[in-house]
Protein backbone atom coordinates (compact mmCIF):
# COMPACT_ATOMS: atom_id res chain seq x y z
CA UNK A 1 0.00 0.00 0.00
CA UNK A 2 1.53 3.25 -1.13
CA UNK A 3 0.52 6.22 0.97
CA UNK A 4 1.65 9.36 -0.82
CA UNK A 5 1.18 12.95 0.14
CA UNK A 6 1.75 16.16 -1.74
CA UNK A 7 5.21 17.70 -1.84
CA UNK A 8 3.77 20.85 -0.26
CA UNK A 9 2.52 18.82 2.70
CA UNK A 10 5.98 17.34 3.12
CA UNK A 11 7.47 20.83 3.16
CA UNK A 12 5.01 21.91 5.86
CA UNK A 13 5.82 18.84 7.97
CA UNK A 14 9.54 19.58 7.64
CA UNK A 15 8.96 23.22 8.66
CA UNK A 16 6.99 22.13 11.73
CA UNK A 17 9.76 19.66 12.57
CA UNK A 18 12.29 22.49 12.35
CA UNK A 19 10.24 24.62 14.71
CA UNK A 20 10.00 21.71 17.15
CA UNK A 21 13.79 21.36 17.03
CA UNK A 22 14.24 25.05 17.86
CA UNK A 23 11.65 24.83 20.64
CA UNK A 24 13.27 21.71 22.08
CA UNK A 25 16.71 23.29 22.00
CA UNK A 26 15.54 26.40 23.83
CA UNK A 27 13.72 24.33 26.46
CA UNK A 28 16.72 22.06 26.93
CA UNK A 29 18.98 25.08 27.42
CA UNK A 30 16.46 26.62 29.85
CA UNK A 31 16.43 23.41 31.89
CA UNK A 32 20.15 23.83 32.59
CA UNK A 33 19.77 27.06 34.55
CA UNK A 34 19.92 26.11 38.23
CA UNK A 35 17.44 28.73 39.46
CA UNK A 36 14.66 27.89 37.03
CA UNK A 37 11.79 25.72 38.20
CA UNK A 38 10.82 22.34 36.78
CA UNK A 39 14.21 21.38 35.37
CA UNK A 40 13.20 17.74 34.89
CA UNK A 41 9.89 18.74 33.31
CA UNK A 42 11.64 21.03 30.84
CA UNK A 43 14.03 18.23 29.89
CA UNK A 44 11.12 15.85 29.30
CA UNK A 45 9.28 18.42 27.17
CA UNK A 46 12.44 19.07 25.14
CA UNK A 47 12.87 15.33 24.58
CA UNK A 48 9.28 14.99 23.41
CA UNK A 49 9.76 17.92 21.03
CA UNK A 50 12.89 16.29 19.58
CA UNK A 51 11.13 12.94 19.21
CA UNK A 52 8.11 14.55 17.53
CA UNK A 53 10.39 16.42 15.13
CA UNK A 54 12.10 13.17 14.22
CA UNK A 55 8.81 11.43 13.50
CA UNK A 56 7.60 14.34 11.35
CA UNK A 57 10.85 14.34 9.37
CA UNK A 58 10.59 10.60 8.79
CA UNK A 59 7.03 11.03 7.51
CA UNK A 60 8.04 13.97 5.28
CA UNK A 61 10.98 12.09 3.76
CA UNK A 62 9.24 8.77 3.30
CA UNK A 63 5.71 9.58 2.19
CA UNK A 64 6.07 13.04 0.66
CA UNK A 65 9.38 12.20 -1.05
CA UNK A 66 10.88 15.27 0.55
CA UNK A 67 14.64 15.37 0.65
N, C-alpha and C positions, 0 to 999 in steps of 0.2 A: 504494500500500500504506500503510495507516494503522496505525502502531504506536502504541498508546495504553498508558499505564500509569496506575495508580491515583493519585489526588490525594495520598494518604498517602505513596506512594513519591516523588512529586515534592517533598513537604515534606522528607523525609529527605535527598534529594539536595541540596536547597538548604541544609539544616543542615550537611551534610558540606562543601559548598562554603564556607560561612561559616567553619567551623573551619580549612579550608585557607588561607583568606585571613588569618586571625589568625596561624596558624603561619608563613606566608610573610612576613608583616610583622615578626614577632619575629625570624625568621632574617635578614631583610634588614637590620634594625637591628643585630643582633649582628655582621654582617659588616663594619659600619662602624667597629667598635672596632679601633684599630691593633694592640693587643697580643694579640688573639685569633687563633688558628690557623685555617688554611683559609678565608681571606676569600673567595677566588674560589669555592671549593666551596660555601660558605654562600649566596653570591649565586646560584649555579646552582640549588641546592635551592629557594631562595625563588622563583625564576622558574618552576621546574617546579610548585611548589605553586600559584602564581597561575594558570598555564596550566590545570592540572587543575581548579581551582575554576571557571574560565571555561567549560570544557567541561561540567562537571556542571550549571552554571546554564543553559547552552543546552539541555541535555537536559531539565532540569526544566521550563523554560518551554515548550519546543516540544512534547514528547510527553506531559507530565503536565498540561499546561494550567495550570501554576502561574504566578501573576503577575497 
